[in-house]
Amino acid sequence: MPNPRIEGAFTERSIKVLASGLPRRGKTPFLAAVGRELILVHSKRVLLRQAFKLVGQLLTAKRDLRIEQAEALFTLLAERYERRSWLIGFNIVFSQLAPIFKDPMTTLAAIYRLVHHSIIPEFDWASQRVKKGTGKTAKLDGR
């Protein structure tokens, strides 16, 4: 029997893919490839949004609706919870989300909504960009 995750069936079950790891580990290309596969092979609709654009939209919502950014982010998570799939890349560990939400209970509720029904691949290998470097260091002060 084929794996439903590979075939895109996870999208019908509102399962999230949360790629976790340090910066420059390949999370974004991985998520983009999954999204491309969903579009081209499985005829799914996919919206790719960079984090800074999402934060900008949340800040606009905060300005226009006069709500806290944390409230806007939590509302977004709550509205999509168990309704839609997400492909999300994280450069931070979940415990570092506390300053974003400020309230410990809201932070826990947000983390629960993120990890429940999720596939969480960890990108914990060395950066490919660092591996491709020469290993030489340059003197920046000209000496």
Secondary structure per residue as TSV (DSSP state, phi and psi in degrees):
chain	resnum	aa	ss	phi	psi
A	1	M	-	360.0	132.6
A	2	P	-	-65.8	151.4
A	3	N	-	-74.1	119.3
A	4	P	T	-65.8	-25.0
A	5	R	T	-67.2	-43.1
A	6	I	T	-69.0	-33.0
A	7	E	T	-81.4	-0.6
A	8	G	T	88.9	2.1
A	9	A	G	-67.4	-18.0
A	10	F	G	-62.0	-24.1
A	11	T	G	-69.3	-32.4
A	12	E	T	-72.3	-21.6
A	13	R	T	-100.0	9.5
A	14	S	T	57.5	35.8
A	15	I	-	-84.3	138.3
A	16	K	E	-99.5	148.8
A	17	V	E	-113.1	115.3
A	18	L	E	-113.2	95.2
A	19	A	E	-76.3	122.0
A	20	S	E	-119.2	137.2
A	21	G	E	161.9	172.7
A	22	L	S	-66.7	162.9
A	23	P	T	-59.2	152.4
A	24	R	T	66.8	35.8
A	25	R	S	-111.2	-1.9
A	26	G	S	102.5	12.2
A	27	K	H	-64.0	-47.5
A	28	T	H	-64.1	-47.4
A	29	P	H	-60.6	-36.7
A	30	F	H	-62.1	-49.8
A	31	L	H	-65.2	-37.3
A	32	A	H	-64.3	-38.5
A	33	A	H	-66.4	-40.6
A	34	V	H	-62.9	-44.6
A	35	G	H	-62.0	-42.1
A	36	R	H	-63.4	-41.5
A	37	E	H	-61.2	-43.3
A	38	L	H	-61.9	-38.0
A	39	I	H	-73.6	-54.0
A	40	L	H	-77.5	-37.8
A	41	V	T	-95.2	-38.3
A	42	H	T	-108.9	4.3
A	43	S	-	53.4	39.5
A	44	K	-	-93.0	155.2
A	45	R	-	-88.2	135.1
A	46	V	-	-135.2	136.3
A	47	L	-	-116.5	119.5
A	48	L	-	-104.1	121.6
A	49	R	-	-132.8	128.3
A	50	Q	-	-73.1	150.0
A	51	A	H	-57.3	-41.0
A	52	F	H	-65.6	-30.5
A	53	K	H	-72.5	-38.9
A	54	L	H	-63.4	-43.7
A	55	V	H	-62.2	-39.8
A	56	G	H	-60.5	-41.6
A	57	Q	H	-64.8	-39.0
A	58	L	H	-66.5	-38.4
A	59	L	H	-66.5	-36.6
A	60	T	H	-63.8	-43.2
A	61	A	H	-61.5	-39.5
A	62	K	H	-61.9	-45.5
A	63	R	H	-64.9	-48.3
A	64	D	H	-73.7	-36.4
A	65	L	H	-101.4	-4.4
A	66	R	T	56.2	48.6
A	67	I	-	-120.5	158.5
A	68	E	-	-67.2	148.5
A	69	Q	H	-58.0	-41.4
A	70	A	H	-61.7	-38.9
A	71	E	H	-65.2	-40.6
A	72	A	H	-64.9	-43.3
A	73	L	H	-65.4	-44.9
A	74	F	H	-62.7	-40.8
A	75	T	H	-61.5	-41.8
A	76	L	H	-60.2	-47.1
A	77	L	H	-62.4	-43.1
A	78	A	H	-66.7	-39.2
A	79	E	H	-67.5	-36.0
A	80	R	H	-87.9	-13.7
A	81	Y	T	-57.3	124.3
A	82	E	T	58.6	19.8
A	83	R	T	-117.7	-33.7
A	84	R	S	-141.5	156.2
A	85	S	-	-85.2	154.7
A	86	W	-	-130.4	150.1
A	87	L	E	-120.7	111.8
A	88	I	E	-129.8	136.4
A	89	G	E	-105.7	134.9
A	90	F	E	-120.4	130.1
A	91	N	S	-97.4	-7.0
A	92	I	S	-121.7	159.3
A	93	V	-	-83.1	158.1
A	94	F	G	-59.1	-32.2
A	95	S	G	-65.1	-19.6
A	96	Q	G	-84.9	2.2
A	97	L	G	-79.1	-16.2
A	98	A	H	-53.6	-44.8
A	99	P	H	-64.6	-24.3
A	100	I	H	-71.1	-43.4
A	101	F	H	-91.5	-18.3
A	102	K	-	69.4	-49.1
A	103	D	S	-88.6	126.5
A	104	P	H	-58.3	-38.3
A	105	M	H	-68.5	-38.1
A	106	T	H	-67.3	-39.0
A	107	T	H	-61.3	-47.3
A	108	L	H	-62.5	-41.4
A	109	A	H	-65.2	-39.0
A	110	A	H	-66.4	-45.2
A	111	I	H	-61.9	-42.4
A	112	Y	H	-57.4	-46.1
A	113	R	H	-66.2	-29.0
A	114	L	H	-74.2	-47.2
A	115	V	H	-86.5	-22.1
A	116	H	T	-67.3	131.2
A	117	H	T	59.5	45.7
A	118	S	E	-123.4	151.1
A	119	I	E	-105.8	126.5
A	120	I	-	-123.6	85.1
A	121	P	-	-73.6	136.9
A	122	E	E	-102.1	129.6
A	123	F	E	-103.6	82.6
A	124	D	-	-111.6	19.6
A	125	W	S	-91.1	174.0
A	126	A	-	-67.8	149.8
A	127	S	-	-61.3	130.9
A	128	Q	H	-66.3	-32.2
A	129	R	H	-67.9	-37.5
A	130	V	H	-69.5	-41.0
A	131	K	H	-59.5	-37.0
A	132	K	H	-78.1	-13.3
A	133	G	S	-67.0	165.2
A	134	T	-	-79.2	-17.0
A	135	G	S	85.9	-6.4
A	136	K	-	-86.9	148.8
A	137	T	-	-110.3	147.3
A	138	A	-	-105.3	144.2
A	139	K	-	-84.5	123.3
A	140	L	T	-86.5	-16.6
A	141	D	T	-93.7	5.0
A	142	G	-	83.0	2.0
A	143	R	-	-92.0	360.0
